[in-house]
Amino acid sequence: MWFICCGAVLKMMNIRTLIVVADGMADEPVGALSGQTPLQAAHTPNMDVLARRGIVGLLQSIPPGMPPGSDIANMSLMGYDPATYYTGRAPLEAASMGVLLEQEDVAFRCNLVTLGDGPDGGVMADYSGGGIASQQARELIRLLNERLQGPDRTFHAGVSYRHLLVWKGAADRFFGVQTTPPHDISARPIASYLPRGKGSELLNRLMEEARGVLAGLDCAQAVSSPSREGPNAIWLWGQGVACRLPPLRERRGVRGAVVCAVDLIKGLGRCAGMSVIPVPGATGDVDTNFQGKAVATLGALRDHDLVFLHVESADEASHRGDVEQKIRSIERIDREVIGVLCHGLRRKGIPHRLLILPDHATPVRTRTHSDQPIPFLLACEPAGVRVAPFLEEGRGKALAFDESEARKSGILLTHGHELLEIVVRGGA
């Protein structure tokens, strides 16, 4: 499979690569949408125009046998094989937060969650603690450290409900412990999903103690909606030891940057030696600063060959099972991210390759991630950076950008981590 570029023209151009990841945007047909997916139902004129001009296909971003998380999926999209480099989600977030992990340290993702009434600990009422604001969340993490910090363990504050626990020198203590992402068990009783295996009694005891610390606190003023309750517990998961990635510049010969709100993607970028571009008002939720991210991406192209722009909103809507909110998120991505990018690239006359895709599917029906192949869209401008069809004439053609058109395109890339090389090099 080949992308063909005009060599003489390319030598005169400074080609930029933009990767726009709409986290969890892919889905399955929804009965309430007359059998359409949210991406099909959304009004996405900018992506659809690009699809008709470029190439659309399917990509397997989750390697066989690995869980379909954003950590593994985005590692693939950044060009790293998760089967080789993945050590856990929390270590990537630690890298973003500037938390140094020694060789035997274990980092755990620590969600502030809302547990509802029910037997054996209750149910997972809200994996995001009502969408608690970062400032108020930091106060809760400070309180947890005040009451529960020990010589070998410390809580670290992140963004909104996403935080970290580091257990020093504990790699052997927790070797093989099994944990469950809280967004996978929305509205389910938690008893069957508590940590299990080696070291799990320490984690479960700490979670119970934290629940006692948070019980009775009034967090209602700190959540994103009056209809949502504040956090009353923590949930530990995503554990691992420090992640070591060879720098992107050494592997691909490009200067890279990430534009995102969540620590996971920032951490991946930092581990890969990429710059992290801050965006005021970027929340990692449905109320994020969509346009600000696009503007920051255009600015980053002055000093970087590749910019990895990540938008979390569609994934958050899926985890809440809110199909209408997911459609609105996709439409805002099309209008305020893709539309702004395309206008800015044309106005600045920047030759580029633009890759648009989710990292994984997150069906609103299941409210959790899926390992099904995801649609991708690659468009290049100007003509000197044109893209030839895959394998034979007609492959990659599409009338719009959605899951159905991607399946009909005749393209399926089975090794997700290889796509970056194809896009950056314009080659096989």
Order of alpha helices (4+ residues) and beta strands (2+ residues): alpha-beta-alpha-alpha-beta-alpha-alpha-alpha-beta-beta-alpha-beta-beta-alpha-beta-alpha-beta-alpha-beta-alpha-beta-alpha-alpha-alpha-beta-beta-alpha-beta-alpha
